[in-house]
Amino acid sequence: MIRTWDIASGKCIAALTNHKKSVRALAFHPNEYTFCSAAPDNIKVWKCPEGIFMRNISGHNAIINTVSINKDNVLVSGADNGSLYFWDWKSGYNFQTI
């Protein structure tokens, strides 16, 4: 589960339970008011602060342990099998795998 919080009031804004398995990583976009979460099932993209679900990014066929997004809209995900996937943030297209 992911929770978003109102820091001023200390109250939870939303509890995001869309992942079927445990969330292992989060990354915030440096220019947008969005973030992604990674779990063994897929990567999900959310809008802040309410945590509105925007889209899935699927295809990393391993347990994802880390994600990062740069200002050029490249999302990188790393998995426990040693693979790195490079995704276009806007489309979710996987353009490179190492």
MIGUVO-225924 format. One line per 4 residues: number of its first residue (from 0); their letters; for each residue x, y, z of C-alpha. Coordinates in steps of 0.5 Angstrom, whole numbers, plus 2048, in hexadecimal, padded with zeros to 3 digits. Each point is the difference from the previous one (the first is absolute). Last residue first. Layout:
residues N
NUM> A> X Y Z; ... $
//
This chain:
residues 98
97> ITQF> 829 7F7 7D7; 7F9 802 7FD; 7FE 806 7FB; 7FA 804 7FD $
93> NYGS> 7FB 7FD 805; 7FA 804 7FE; 7FC 803 806; 7FD 806 7FC $
89> KWDW> 802 806 804; 806 7FD 804; 803 7FD 7FA; 803 7FA 804 $
85> FYLS> 807 7FD 801; 800 7F9 803; 806 7FD 804; 801 7F9 801 $
81> GNDA> 804 7FD 806; 7FB 7FA 802; 7FE 804 806; 7FD 806 7FC $
77> GSVL> 802 807 7FE; 7FB 805 7FD; 802 806 7FC; 7FB 806 7FE $
73> VNDK> 803 805 7FB; 7FC 806 7FF; 806 805 7FF; 7FF 802 807 $
69> NISV> 802 7FA 803; 7FC 7FA 803; 803 7FB 804; 7FD 7F9 802 $
65> TNII> 803 7FA 805; 7FE 7F9 802; 7FC 7FD 7FA; 7FE 7F9 801 $
61> ANHG> 801 7FD 7F9; 7FD 800 7F9; 800 808 7FF; 7FA 800 7FB $
57> SINR> 7FB 805 803; 800 808 801; 7F9 801 803; 7FC 806 800 $
53> MFIG> 7FD 806 803; 7FE 7FF 807; 7FE 806 804; 804 800 806 $
49> EPCK> 7FD 806 803; 806 804 800; 803 7FF 7FB; 7FE 7FC 7FA $
45> WVKI> 802 7F9 7FF; 804 7FB 7FC; 800 7F8 801; 806 7FC 7FF $
41> NDPA> 7FE 7F8 7FF; 7FF 7FA 804; 806 7FF 805; 7FF 807 802 $
37> ASCF> 802 807 7FE; 7FD 807 801; 800 806 7FC; 800 807 801 $
33> TYEN> 7FC 806 7FD; 800 808 802; 805 801 7FA; 807 802 7FF $
29> PHFA> 804 7FC 804; 7FB 7FA 800; 800 7FC 806; 802 7F9 801 $
25> LARV> 7FE 7FB 805; 802 7F8 801; 7FF 7FA 803; 7F8 800 800 $
21> SKKH> 7FD 7F9 803; 7FC 7FC 7FB; 7F9 801 7FD; 802 808 7FF $
17> NTLA> 7F9 804 800; 800 801 807; 801 808 800; 7FE 803 807 $
13> AICK> 7FF 807 7FF; 800 807 803; 803 7FD 807; 7FF 806 805 $
9> GSAI> 806 803 804; 7FD 807 7FF; 806 804 7FD; 803 7FA 7FD $
5> DWTR> 7FA 7FD 7FC; 802 7F9 7FF; 800 7FB 7FA; 800 7F9 802 $
1> IM> 802 7FA 7FC; 7FE 7F9 801 $
//
